[in-house]
Amino acid sequence: MAELTQTQKTPKGHAVVAAYLKTLDSSPGVYRMLDEQSRVLYVGKARNLKARVSNYARPAGHSRRIERMIADTASMMFLTTRTETEALLLEQNLIKQLKPKFNVLLRDDKSFPNIIVTEHGFPQIKKHRGAKKEKGSYYGPFASAGAVNRTLNQLQKAFLLRNCTDSVFDSRTRPCLLHQIKRCSAPCVGKVSEAEYGAAVRDAQRFLSGKSTKVQAELASQMAEASEAMEFERAAALRDRIRALTQVQTVQGINPQGVTEADVIALHMQGGQACVQVFFIRANQNWGNRDFYPRVGDDVGEAEVMEAFLGQFYDQKEPARLVLLSHGIENEDLMCEALASKLGRKVEIAVPQRGEKAELIEGAARNARESLARRMAETATQAKLLRGLAEAFDLDGPPERIEVYDNSHIQGAHAVGAMIVAGPEGYLKNQYRKFNIRGEELTPGDDFGMMKEVLTRRLKRLLKEDPDREKGLWPDLMLIDGGAGQVSAVAGIMTEHGVEDVPFVGVAKGIDRDAGKEEFHRSGARPFALRHNDPVLYFVQRLRDEAHRFAIGTHRAKRSKAVSANPLDEVPGVGASRKRALLAHFGSAKAVSRANLADLRAVEGVSDALAERIYAFFHEKG
């Protein structure tokens, strides 16, 4: 690839664009249009760069959005590629990275979870999110963690597969609670043979591969045989497994017979907003759906939105072999080639007009239409609440970004800080942040000190990442859980960092700590309260409760991790088998830490050198 960069500060508009035509040829590539501050306004791709840019040089015949974009253009950048497919992939990558003002932009970029059956003598079945680095068989994607958890829950009932980690599996000396409630066959302690467990794993994999009818028929046949042999306990267990598999299919709802694998994508646009609904069909089963709300303008066509969505959606995700669309796109062949190059096999894109595939699209389109209607109603309500919030707290205008802070700990232990973010479109969960409190000099339970540390770290990051406040990272309002003391502490931090134009308000529980009696504290002003039935008060309560929920969840996760940690895992040279031998000999990690050198040497498989290492590890710790 060859990069050409030219910059002209003045003039702006058509004349600037026309000046670049002299240096361009007919190569495919990607172009960027920039404003006077070199901020990217638009990223586009072209089969022929010179021909595409010449269109922008024309003074007429553009939509309002494109006219505004050309009028703001002060310079352009060009990147040539070998093929148009490369240009398409690069364009979507740059759009996601740069988030240009005039592009259609997919704002939700979360990965989707899968189910993995690991490679092991007794495989583990579990949820997996992210890159497929671990060895095993993957099934997915599922639309949400909830869809995966429901499926895993029923599969555990049906096939009794373990979900514990390999280290826990290797160190078990007796069955866990899951075995007691008939969710695991306890292979860790030999309650089931490797052959029997392997058969259950294969049945689970067949079910996840779409052969559910055959699996259920075989289970029904086994149940009948057990009943005839008067093995009623075994028959009851098989009945429960069939019921669990039926429950998975019932929750999934739509299970098309003629579509083995497909992504069903439907678009609905209204009032300058758009909703894209995606259904995941795998192994003739519906594995959930997700809605997306790309940023669009009121003069953007459905084909442009759909093509931009596909390019950005599949930038880091694996497409299905068949992609069904509600609306066609201009560069269908090019998109198929781009997706196929990423997947390593053929990908078909289709806009079905009749039959079962058309019914799938119709269902997805109905969901998109209903989801957008709900969102537009919620957005109107949210805008009204933000205006009320601005009036109540004397802000310059409705806040676009609200940050809410809270801390969580138990007598100072496992302390964490939490920040949630909300705006005109509701909670921005991909921008939530957690802070592990690191202050070693803090007194346990020092809420003021914790808040100081959280706000100090937050302001330092803002000053580093967005010093000119051009990226939309700075809050228009900060809500702090606490009263006058917390507000005073925050005011000191703000002054220390030279940030004095970001309004912040302390939300105190008020008299008797009852909801509805909250008091609001601002630096240099008297505390005040809102009417008991004021919708703005309810709005603030919801924001505070969401911050508290996030803080509590983060704290519990940290505490759980600390509780489940085994100090033997930190001892060099102690692997799974030696750890299991030590726990079997002494009964607990604490007993191992108290053992003398002679007792450690007496454990089977523990050499003199390893015994000395273990003893030294705990002696130094103590």
ROSETI-649129 format. One record per residue (C-alpha): z, x, y. Coordinates in steps of 0.05 Angstrom, whole numbers, padded with zeros to 5 digits, always signed. Each point is the difference from the previous one (the first is absolute). Layout:
! residues N
ZXY...
This chain:
! residues 622
+00000+00000+00000-00016+00024+00070+00041-00023+00060-00028-00008+00070+00047-00014+00058-00019-00013+00072+00042-00026+00056-00016-00030+00068+00055-00024+00045-00045-00040+00047-00037-00045+00003+00021-00050-00053-00042-00052-00037-00073-00002-00019-00019+00063+00038+00050+00041-00040-00025-00028-00066-00073+00012+00019+00014+00073+00016+00017+00015-00073-00068-00023-00026-00031+00067+00018+00045+00038-00048-00002-00049-00059-00047-00003-00059-00010-00051-00055+00055+00026-00046+00052-00048-00029+00070+00007+00025+00060-00027+00038+00008-00007+00075+00062-00010+00043+00002-00030+00070+00056+00026+00045+00029-00021+00067+00020+00044+00059+00065+00022-00034-00039+00018-00064+00030-00058-00037-00045-00027-00055-00028-00068+00018-00046-00011-00060-00021+00034-00065-00067-00018-00031-00048+00025-00053-00076+00004+00002-00057+00014-00047-00036+00029+00060+00046+00024+00055-00053+00003+00054-00025-00070-00014+00071-00029-00001+00022+00034+00065-00064-00022+00035+00022-00072-00011+00063+00013+00041-00042+00032+00055-00034-00067+00013+00031-00035+00060-00005-00071-00029+00002-00039-00065+00072+00017-00021+00059-00044-00016+00058-00001+00050+00042+00045-00044-00055+00053-00005-00014-00005+00075+00073+00015+00015-00001+00057-00049-00063+00032+00031+00028-00009+00070+00063+00039-00020-00038+00056-00035+00006+00067+00035-00020+00045-00058-00023-00001-00073+00011+00042-00063-00047+00006-00059+00009+00022-00072-00063+00005-00043+00002-00012-00076-00048+00010-00057-00005-00073-00019+00015-00068+00030+00051-00012-00056+00039+00061+00024-00004-00028+00071+00029-00067-00023+00059+00033-00036+00014+00046+00060-00005-00058+00049+00052-00042-00036+00046+00060-00008-00004+00015+00075+00012-00073+00019+00064-00001-00041+00022+00067+00029-00018-00011+00073+00008-00077+00006-00053-00008+00055+00007-00056+00049-00068-00034-00013-00004+00006-00076+00020-00053-00050+00065+00029-00027+00038-00014-00064+00072+00008+00021+00035-00007-00068-00011+00063-00043+00052-00007-00055-00017+00022-00070+00004-00049-00057+00046+00008-00060-00022+00008-00072+00034-00004-00067+00000+00065-00040+00014+00011-00073+00020+00073-00003-00021+00053-00051+00062+00010-00044+00022-00008-00071+00036-00063+00024-00040-00019+00062+00032-00028+00062-00030-00060+00037+00012-00001+00075-00028-00014+00069-00041+00055+00033-00023+00005+00072-00044+00053+00031-00046+00053-00030-00008-00002-00076+00031+00068-00013+00044-00016-00060-00033+00000-00069-00005-00069-00031-00039-00065-00003-00005-00037+00067-00009-00075+00009-00012-00031+00068-00002-00004+00058+00050-00055+00011+00002-00034+00068+00074+00012+00011+00063+00032-00028+00025-00071-00015-00061-00014-00044+00012+00065-00038+00075-00013-00008-00012-00070-00027-00050+00026-00050+00044+00058-00022+00060-00047-00007-00038-00045-00048-00032+00058-00038+00070+00029-00012+00021-00066-00030-00063-00004-00042-00007+00072-00025+00069+00031+00011-00027+00064+00031+00044+00049+00036-00002+00009+00075+00050+00057+00006-00022+00070+00022-00013+00054-00051+00063+00038+00021+00044-00062-00010-00036-00015-00066+00014+00071-00025+00074-00002+00019+00019-00069-00028+00051-00001-00055+00008-00075-00006-00043-00061+00019+00001-00023+00072+00010-00071+00026-00075-00016-00004+00005+00005-00076+00060-00047+00001-00039-00053+00038-00061+00009-00044-00045+00034+00051-00007+00067-00036-00003+00020-00073+00043+00062+00014-00047+00055-00026+00045+00050+00034+00052-00006-00055-00046-00014-00059+00007-00076-00002-00076-00004-00011-00047+00049-00034-00056+00035+00037-00052-00039-00040+00032-00067+00016+00008+00017+00073-00072+00026+00003-00025-00067-00027+00037-00037+00056-00030+00047+00051-00070-00013-00026+00012-00076+00003+00023+00007+00073-00062+00041+00017-00045-00051-00034+00032-00055+00041-00009+00039+00065-00073+00013-00021-00014-00075-00003+00008-00011-00075+00060-00046+00011-00027-00057-00044-00007+00046-00060+00070+00029+00010+00031-00069+00005-00037-00025-00061+00026+00059-00041+00071-00011+00025-00006-00074-00018-00023+00019-00070+00059+00048-00008+00048-00054+00024-00027-00049-00052+00008+00052-00055+00071+00015+00022+00018-00074-00001-00028-00009-00070+00040+00060-00023+00061-00032+00034+00008+00060+00046+00019-00047+00057+00029+00054+00046-00066+00039-00003-00040-00064+00010+00042-00018+00062-00012+00070+00028-00075-00008-00010+00002-00069+00032+00033+00031+00062-00054+00053+00003-00055-00053-00001+00037-00039+00054+00005+00062+00044-00074+00014-00005-00016-00072+00016+00044+00006+00062-00040+00059+00025-00065-00040-00006+00032-00061+00034+00022+00041+00061-00069+00032+00006-00032-00068+00009-00076+00012+00003-00024+00036-00062-00077-00001-00001-00034+00003-00067-00067+00027+00023+00025+00054+00049+00032+00059-00035+00011+00046+00061-00013-00016+00073+00027+00005+00070-00010-00068+00033-00003+00008+00076-00007-00059+00048-00001+00000+00076+00017-00054+00050-00007+00009+00075+00025-00045+00056+00017+00009+00074-00013+00075+00001+00045+00012-00061-00016+00013-00073+00034-00005-00067-00026+00034-00063+00028-00024-00066-00006+00046-00061+00011-00022-00072+00006+00052-00056-00031-00022-00066+00013+00048-00057-00008-00012-00075-00018-00073+00014+00068-00009+00034+00018-00012+00073+00047+00057+00021+00017-00029+00068-00030-00005+00069+00013+00031+00069-00022-00022+00069-00021+00048+00055-00010-00011+00074-00050+00051+00027-00005+00010+00076-00064-00033+00023-00031-00025+00065-00026-00068+00018-00072+00024-00003+00002+00037-00067-00042-00030-00056+00025-00016-00071-00047+00052-00032+00027+00055+00045+00072-00018-00014-00011-00004-00075-00036+00067-00003+00053+00034+00042+00055-00030-00044-00033+00024-00064-00009+00071+00026+00072+00007+00024+00032-00039-00057-00031+00043-00054+00010+00065+00038+00061+00017-00043-00005-00055-00053-00040-00006-00064-00050-00058+00001-00012-00046-00059-00067+00003-00036-00018-00066+00034+00016-00017+00072-00011-00074+00018-00008-00016+00074+00001-00065+00040-00049+00030+00051-00056+00050-00010-00002+00067+00035-00059+00036+00032+00003+00065-00039+00015-00027-00070-00038+00054-00038+00032+00054+00042+00070-00028-00012-00013-00005-00075-00022+00072-00001+00061+00023+00040+00049-00038-00045-00035+00024-00064+00005+00072+00024+00075-00008+00008+00011-00037-00065-00047+00042-00042-00035-00061-00030-00043-00058+00023+00029-00051+00049-00034-00066+00012+00008-00041+00064-00019-00074-00003+00005-00064+00042+00003-00054-00054-00029-00069+00015+00018-00039-00063+00041+00002-00064+00069+00029-00014-00010+00059+00048-00016-00047+00057+00063-00040-00017+00041+00064+00005-00030+00014+00069+00013-00071+00022+00074+00006-00021+00007+00066+00037-00034-00029+00062+00047-00060+00000+00060+00048-00003-00030+00041+00057-00010-00062+00043+00071-00026-00012+00031+00069+00010-00035+00010+00067+00022-00069+00024+00072+00016-00016-00005+00068+00033-00030-00028+00064+00056-00052+00004+00052+00055-00011-00033+00045+00051+00002-00055+00053+00074-00011-00014+00013+00075+00001-00035+00008+00068+00044-00055+00029+00063+00034-00027-00021+00068+00028-00010-00032+00069+00069-00030-00006+00029+00067-00020-00032+00033+00061+00030-00053+00045+00069+00005-00031+00004+00077+00004-00038+00007+00067-00058+00039-00030-00065+00012+00037-00038-00041-00051+00001-00023-00073+00015+00061-00044-00056+00024-00045+00046+00044-00041+00074-00014-00013+00042+00051-00038+00067-00023-00030+00052+00050-00025+00058-00007-00048+00044+00046-00043+00030-00010-00069+00055+00038-00038+00063-00010-00039+00058+00037+00035-00051+00051+00023-00029+00014-00069-00076-00002-00013-00012-00016+00074-00070-00021+00021-00032-00024+00063-00056-00051+00001-00055-00020+00049-00043-00062-00006-00060-00017+00044-00025-00068+00023-00055-00023+00047-00048-00057+00015-00021-00002-00073+00070+00000-00028+00034+00055-00040-00040+00065-00005+00031+00023-00066-00045+00060-00008+00033+00029+00062+00072-00010-00023+00039+00066-00004+00064+00023-00034+00044+00058+00023+00046+00037-00047+00060+00017+00043+00006+00076-00001+00055+00012+00051+00050+00043-00037+00049-00002+00059+00002-00076+00003+00065-00034-00016-00010-00048-00059-00016-00069+00028-00018+00026+00070-00051-00053+00018-00010+00028+00070-00015+00069-00028-00048-00029-00052-00037-00040+00053-00005+00063+00044-00030+00040-00057-00051-00055-00017-00022-00011+00072-00003+00075+00013-00046+00012-00059-00043-00061+00018-00010+00022+00073-00016+00072-00020-00054-00025-00048-00029-00046+00054-00001+00055+00051-00035+00046-00050-00050-00049-00030-00018-00042+00061+00022+00034+00064-00052-00036+00042+00016-00068-00031-00072-00014-00019+00009-00015-00074+00043-00062+00005+00059+00032-00033+00050-00010+00057+00042-00063-00001+00000-00050+00057+00070-00021-00020+00055+00031-00044+00054-00044-00031+00063+00036-00021+00051-00030-00048+00064+00007+00040+00034-00012+00067+00018+00040+00062+00018+00063-00038-00067+00005-00036-00038-00017+00064+00037+00056+00038-00016+00049-00056-00074-00019+00001-00003+00005+00076+00026+00072-00004-00053+00018-00052-00055-00031+00042+00022+00039+00062+00006+00064-00040-00073-00006-00023-00027-00023+00067-00019-00069-00026+00025-00051+00050-00055-00053+00000+00010-00029-00071+00046-00062+00004+00054-00006-00053+00050-00054-00015+00063+00001-00043+00010-00062-00044+00075-00010-00013+00027-00053-00049+00043-00031+00055+00064-00041-00010+00021-00008-00073-00064+00037-00019-00034-00067-00009-00076-00009+00002-00017-00037+00063+00054+00034+00042-00037+00066+00009+00010+00039+00064-00055+00043+00030+00017+00066+00034-00045+00039+00048+00016+00065+00034+00032-00012+00069+00002-00075-00007+00051-00053-00022-00005-00027-00071-00033-00068-00006-00015-00052-00054-00057-00049-00013+00007-00074-00013+00023-00016-00070-00065-00038-00016-00047+00048+00037-00060+00017-00044+00001+00071+00029+00071+00008-00027-00023-00020-00070-00057+00049+00007+00047+00058+00017+00045-00020-00058-00059+00004-00048-00019+00068+00027+00071+00025-00007+00007-00029-00071-00066+00032-00021+00025+00068+00025+00066-00011-00036-00037-00019-00064-00043+00062+00003+00061+00045+00015+00040-00030-00057-00057+00008-00049-00011+00072+00020+00074+00015-00006+00004-00032-00069-00059+00039-00025+00032+00065+00025+00067-00018-00031-00032-00020-00066-00037+00065-00003+00064+00039+00012+00038-00041-00053-00054+00010-00053-00008+00074+00014+00022+00044-00058+00026+00069+00020-00026+00029-00066-00071-00012+00027+00013+00055+00052+00022+00053-00050-00057+00050-00013-00018+00003-00074+00030-00068-00019-00058-00044-00023+00001-00069-00031+00021+00022-00070+00056+00046+00023+00025-00053+00049+00002-00051-00056+00038+00049-00044+00051+00014+00055+00011-00074+00015+00007-00016-00074+00051+00056-00008+00042-00012+00063-00014-00073+00015-00017+00007+00074-00025+00048+00053+00069+00003+00031+00029+00023-00067-00054+00054-00004+00020+00024+00070+00072+00007-00022-00014+00035-00066+00019+00073-00010-00049+00054-00022+00021-00002-00073-00012-00075-00006-00068+00005+00033-00020+00055-00050+00020-00046-00057-00055-00051+00017-00060+00003-00047-00061+00029+00035+00040+00031+00058-00005+00076+00000+00054+00046+00029-00044+00014+00060-00012-00074+00014+00074-00016-00010+00017+00052+00053-00053-00028+00047+00028-00071-00008+00071+00023+00010-00019+00041+00062-00039-00059+00029+00059-00047-00002+00050+00054+00018-00039+00016+00063-00007-00073+00016+00074-00009-00006
